[in-house]
């Protein structure tokens, strides 16, 4: 594996991925981020805690394709200190990833990518919703989601999408938050989903970042049967179903 990337881009993407990683992972591999490069010039970064999975694809200068696992939080800490110049990543003979720039370098141990959990795949199109609409619906309801892990049925927000409305509802048993917006659903596909709180927090951060880049962007939402899938630009969030 070998590629060159802009440090500000790397830091932004790792800032989205690291909150997904378990701080006290009982399975060591879940503290790692999967890095993949291919001959088409794409870098894919993936993090998961088995409940939430985020995958980010970025076009970059790929010199050699490959796939490895690196310690996620350490890589993020390094990315915050990198200078504003192209950063060179390369796998050395000792199986370490070297991060090189003009005045320094870092080395991180790696693990074979075959140990990483299987990443969900989205094979169907979903309902496209304006990102600003979804972000506002989450903002108005996420605070009311219960923090009691034992109450599975209300441990997330209910999202309803029909032909003309987007509705999101959340409660902790004492208070209830309700948000409704007019929405033209051209696909005719209706969704009735329960989104876990951690996924909602990740989505809100993801949508905030995307809206700063493009105020007219959209999110594509689908139910794959086993997972919920949210696609925003080059970033995909998979969430377990409650």
Secondary structure as GFF3:
##gff-version 3
##sequence-region A 1 242
A	DSSP	beta_strand	2	5	.	.	.	ID=ss1
A	DSSP	alpha_helix	7	17	.	.	.	ID=ss2
A	DSSP	three_ten_helix	18	20	.	.	.	ID=ss3
A	DSSP	three_ten_helix	28	31	.	.	.	ID=ss4
A	DSSP	beta_strand	32	37	.	.	.	ID=ss5
A	DSSP	beta_strand	42	48	.	.	.	ID=ss6
A	DSSP	beta_strand	52	59	.	.	.	ID=ss7
A	DSSP	beta_strand	61	64	.	.	.	ID=ss8
A	DSSP	beta_strand	66	71	.	.	.	ID=ss9
A	DSSP	alpha_helix	72	79	.	.	.	ID=ss10
A	DSSP	beta_strand	87	91	.	.	.	ID=ss11
A	DSSP	beta_strand	96	101	.	.	.	ID=ss12
A	DSSP	beta_strand	104	112	.	.	.	ID=ss13
A	DSSP	three_ten_helix	113	115	.	.	.	ID=ss14
A	DSSP	beta_strand	127	130	.	.	.	ID=ss15
A	DSSP	alpha_helix	131	141	.	.	.	ID=ss16
A	DSSP	three_ten_helix	142	144	.	.	.	ID=ss17
A	DSSP	three_ten_helix	152	154	.	.	.	ID=ss18
A	DSSP	beta_strand	156	161	.	.	.	ID=ss19
A	DSSP	beta_strand	165	171	.	.	.	ID=ss20
A	DSSP	beta_strand	176	182	.	.	.	ID=ss21
A	DSSP	beta_strand	191	196	.	.	.	ID=ss22
A	DSSP	alpha_helix	197	213	.	.	.	ID=ss23
A	DSSP	beta_strand	218	223	.	.	.	ID=ss24
A	DSSP	beta_strand	227	232	.	.	.	ID=ss25
A	DSSP	beta_strand	235	240	.	.	.	ID=ss26
###
